[in-house]
Amino acid sequence: MSDASLTKEIEDAAPLAEDLVILDGVNKHFGALHVLQDINLTIKRGEVVVVIGPSGSGKSTLCRTINRLETIDSGTITIDNNPLPAEGRELARLRADVGMVFQSFNLFAHKTVLQNVMLGPIKVRRQDKAQVEARARMLLDRVGVGSQADKYPAQLSGGQQQRVAIARALAMEPKVMLFDEPTSALDPEMINEVLEVMRQLASEGMTMVVVTHEMGFARSAANRVVFMADGRIVEEADPHQFFDNPRSDRARDFLSKILAH
């Protein structure tokens, strides 16, 4: 068998990554402002998609529509072949499958770190408390804050709190993780400890949509970079293509400004 035939046979045998999140013709207005304009985006299972662009380009709104924290005016969003439900139990069930990490950590101040991580699986998934606690402690260890389990959020640094927020999202065993500028509220020395946890998740095959200004993370962890401007997807490409040879004038202008600092 020739090398070409062998390569073809291997490619035919390899399973194609399935589409997990599909946005089709999505539009969103805030009053007269058209913040998402005809967005078409497909995210495959296990893919890391990093969304970048100037402030006000619609990045965070795009991220928040995927679990319906923001409603859309037209178009469709499906997750794992299920249309995004409008409300009620189906929406709650879907949100349990879509982890979200915000700019601010959104931890419950009156609960310990461990209690924060355990809350969702017990209240939403009705899982056994002892099993949930064991998994929560494992996840806290995984993100490097296992020794902080019995402390309250105010006793932790910003970087530690954000890693707890990641553990909390992971505790729900989500199909996809959304990160909305997860390092923007952190001091510079704390940013890398959070990005390192995210890089580890990416390497383990977690499906991720990451809105960020951290170009180093986009280069090192993304399978695909999506560049937005003025509510539209202007360009999408693998990191090597995007950073070394962007196709659009808008992306070249953006990169010339952001990479110069």
C-alpha distance (Angstrom), angle and dihedral (degrees) to the residues before:
residue distance angle dihedral
M1 . . .
S2 3.82 . .
D3 3.81 121.9 .
A4 3.79 89.6 -112.9
S5 3.82 92.1 52.8
L6 3.81 91.6 47.5
T7 3.81 91.5 50.0
K8 3.82 90.3 49.4
E9 3.81 91.1 49.8
I10 3.82 91.5 50.7
E11 3.81 91.6 48.1
D12 3.81 91.4 49.4
A13 3.81 91.2 49.9
A14 3.82 95.0 47.2
P15 3.80 112.2 96.2
L16 3.79 114.3 -118.3
A17 3.80 113.9 -122.5
E18 3.77 107.5 -108.1
D19 3.78 125.0 -125.8
L20 3.80 109.0 -101.4
V21 3.83 104.4 171.3
I22 3.81 122.1 28.5
L23 3.80 125.3 -177.4
D24 3.80 111.2 -171.9
G25 3.80 122.0 -173.6
V26 3.80 93.2 -25.7
N27 3.80 117.6 -178.4
K28 3.80 129.0 179.1
H29 3.80 131.5 180.0
F30 3.78 131.4 -168.1
G31 3.78 97.9 -160.9
A32 3.79 107.2 -60.2
L33 3.82 91.9 -13.5
H34 3.81 112.8 100.4
V35 3.81 98.8 -151.7
L36 3.82 99.1 170.3
Q37 3.79 117.0 34.5
D38 3.81 119.4 -168.2
I39 3.80 95.5 -38.9
N40 3.81 115.1 -166.5
L41 3.80 113.6 179.9
T42 3.80 133.7 151.1
I43 3.81 122.9 -165.9
K44 3.78 118.3 -165.5
R45 3.78 125.2 -144.0
G46 3.81 109.0 -86.2
E47 3.80 93.7 15.4
V48 3.80 124.2 132.0
V49 3.80 111.1 -146.4
V50 3.80 117.4 -174.1
V51 3.81 116.4 -161.1
I52 3.79 116.1 -155.2
G53 3.78 136.9 167.4
P54 3.80 143.3 116.7
S55 3.80 121.9 -51.6
G56 3.79 112.0 -78.9
S57 3.80 94.1 25.7
G58 3.82 94.0 120.4
K59 3.81 99.0 -103.4
S60 3.81 98.1 131.1
T61 3.79 92.5 40.5
L62 3.80 89.3 53.5
C63 3.81 90.4 51.3
R64 3.80 92.8 48.0
T65 3.81 94.4 50.4
I66 3.82 90.7 62.2
N67 3.81 91.7 72.4
R68 3.81 93.8 27.0
L69 3.77 97.5 -109.5
E70 3.80 79.1 133.8
T71 3.80 119.6 37.0
I72 3.80 120.2 -137.1
D73 3.80 128.3 -131.5
S74 3.79 97.6 -145.4
G75 3.78 141.4 -5.7
T76 3.79 128.8 50.5
I77 3.79 138.0 -88.0
T78 3.80 121.6 -161.8
I79 3.80 128.2 -175.2
D80 3.80 118.7 -163.7
N81 3.84 89.7 -15.1
N82 3.81 92.7 -52.3
P83 3.82 120.3 115.1
L84 3.78 113.9 -123.7
P85 3.83 104.9 -95.6
A86 3.78 120.1 -131.3
E87 3.79 100.3 -133.1
G88 3.78 147.7 -40.1
R89 3.78 129.7 54.6
E90 3.79 94.9 -23.2
L91 3.78 90.6 57.2
A92 3.80 91.4 47.7
R93 3.80 89.2 50.3
L94 3.78 91.5 50.7
R95 3.78 93.1 48.1
A96 3.78 88.1 54.3
D97 3.82 86.9 60.8
V98 3.81 93.8 48.6
G99 3.80 114.8 66.2
M100 3.79 117.1 -154.5
V101 3.79 130.1 -162.7
F102 3.80 115.1 -171.1
Q103 3.80 136.0 -158.6
S104 3.79 88.7 -106.3
F105 3.76 114.0 47.9
N106 3.83 98.0 -124.0
L107 3.80 93.5 -156.7
F108 3.80 119.9 158.1
A109 3.81 104.0 -104.2
H110 3.82 94.2 -155.3
K111 3.81 94.2 54.5
T112 3.78 128.3 72.3
V113 3.77 121.7 -111.7
L114 3.81 90.0 -102.0
Q115 3.81 92.8 48.7
N116 3.82 90.4 50.3
V117 3.79 91.1 55.7
M118 3.82 94.4 44.0
L119 3.79 97.4 47.9
G120 3.81 100.5 81.9
P121 3.82 99.5 47.0
I122 3.82 91.0 48.0
K123 3.82 99.0 42.8
V124 3.82 100.5 33.8
R125 3.79 105.5 25.3
R126 3.85 95.0 32.0
Q127 3.78 91.1 -137.1
D128 3.79 125.8 167.6
K129 3.80 110.9 -82.0
A130 3.81 96.4 -135.6
Q131 3.81 91.9 50.1
V132 3.79 91.3 46.1
E133 3.80 91.7 51.4
A134 3.80 92.1 50.2
R135 3.80 91.4 50.3
A136 3.82 92.3 44.3
R137 3.80 91.5 54.1
M138 3.80 90.0 47.8
L139 3.81 91.0 51.4
L140 3.81 92.4 47.7
D141 3.80 88.4 52.3
R142 3.80 89.2 47.9
V143 3.81 92.6 56.6
G144 3.80 92.3 42.6
V145 3.80 102.3 -107.6
G146 3.81 101.9 94.9
S147 3.81 91.2 122.6
Q148 3.83 90.0 58.7
A149 3.83 95.6 58.7
D150 3.81 96.3 114.5
K151 3.80 96.7 43.0
Y152 3.78 126.5 95.4
P153 3.83 121.1 -115.2
A154 3.82 93.4 -107.4
Q155 3.81 89.0 61.2
L156 3.83 91.8 59.8
S157 3.79 132.3 78.1
G158 3.79 119.1 -110.8
G159 3.78 91.5 -103.2
Q160 3.78 91.5 51.5
Q161 3.80 91.7 48.2
Q162 3.79 91.3 52.0
R163 3.80 91.0 50.4
V164 3.83 88.5 51.6
A165 3.82 87.7 51.7
I166 3.82 89.2 53.7
A167 3.82 90.7 49.5
R168 3.80 89.5 49.4
A169 3.80 91.1 53.8
L170 3.81 91.8 46.1
A171 3.81 91.0 51.3
M172 3.81 88.6 71.8
E173 3.83 89.4 58.6
P174 3.81 92.4 -127.9
K175 3.78 125.6 -161.4
V176 3.79 91.0 -139.4
M177 3.82 134.2 16.7
L178 3.80 122.0 -143.7
F179 3.80 119.1 -158.9
D180 3.81 116.6 -168.6
E181 3.83 105.5 -164.3
P182 3.82 91.0 -48.4
T183 3.81 95.0 -178.0
S184 3.80 100.9 42.0
A185 3.83 94.1 96.2
L186 3.81 94.4 47.1
D187 3.77 131.6 98.8
P188 3.83 111.2 -109.7
E189 3.80 94.7 -106.9
M190 3.81 91.1 55.1
I191 3.80 97.1 50.0
N192 3.78 97.5 80.2
E193 3.82 94.9 52.2
V194 3.81 89.2 58.8
L195 3.81 93.9 42.8
E196 3.79 89.6 50.9
V197 3.82 90.6 57.4
M198 3.81 89.0 49.1
R199 3.80 91.6 49.2
Q200 3.80 89.1 52.4
L201 3.82 91.0 51.5
A202 3.80 89.9 49.5
S203 3.81 91.7 51.0
E204 3.82 89.5 51.6
G205 3.81 91.8 57.2
M206 3.80 101.8 -103.0
T207 3.81 112.0 159.9
M208 3.80 104.8 -121.1
V209 3.79 138.9 -179.2
V210 3.80 108.8 -166.5
V211 3.80 125.7 -172.6
T212 3.78 105.7 -165.0
H213 3.79 148.2 141.7
E214 3.80 90.7 -144.2
M215 3.80 101.9 111.0
G216 3.81 92.7 -179.7
F217 3.79 90.0 60.2
A218 3.80 90.8 47.6
R219 3.80 90.5 52.6
S220 3.80 96.2 45.8
A221 3.81 105.0 35.7
A222 3.81 109.5 24.7
N223 3.77 124.9 98.9
R224 3.78 87.4 -167.2
V225 3.79 136.4 13.6
V226 3.81 118.3 -146.4
F227 3.80 114.0 -161.4
M228 3.80 117.1 -158.6
A229 3.79 131.5 -170.3
D230 3.80 130.9 168.3
G231 3.79 93.2 -1.6
R232 3.80 95.6 -53.4
I233 3.78 136.9 100.7
V234 3.79 100.3 -115.5
E235 3.79 98.6 176.8
E236 3.80 141.2 -3.5
A237 3.78 126.6 -171.8
D238 3.78 143.4 134.9
P239 3.84 112.4 -72.6
H240 3.81 95.0 -104.9
Q241 3.81 91.9 53.2
F242 3.80 94.8 42.4
F243 3.79 99.9 47.2
D244 3.81 98.4 36.2
N245 3.79 100.5 37.0
P246 3.82 114.0 12.3
R247 3.79 112.1 -172.7
S248 3.81 101.2 -149.4
D249 3.80 128.7 67.9
R250 3.82 88.5 -135.0
A251 3.81 92.5 57.6
R252 3.81 92.8 44.4
D253 3.81 90.1 52.3
F254 3.82 92.0 48.1
L255 3.80 93.4 48.8
S256 3.81 93.4 46.1
K257 3.81 88.7 58.1
I258 3.80 100.9 40.1
L259 3.81 97.9 41.1
A260 3.78 92.8 48.0
H261 3.84 90.5 71.0
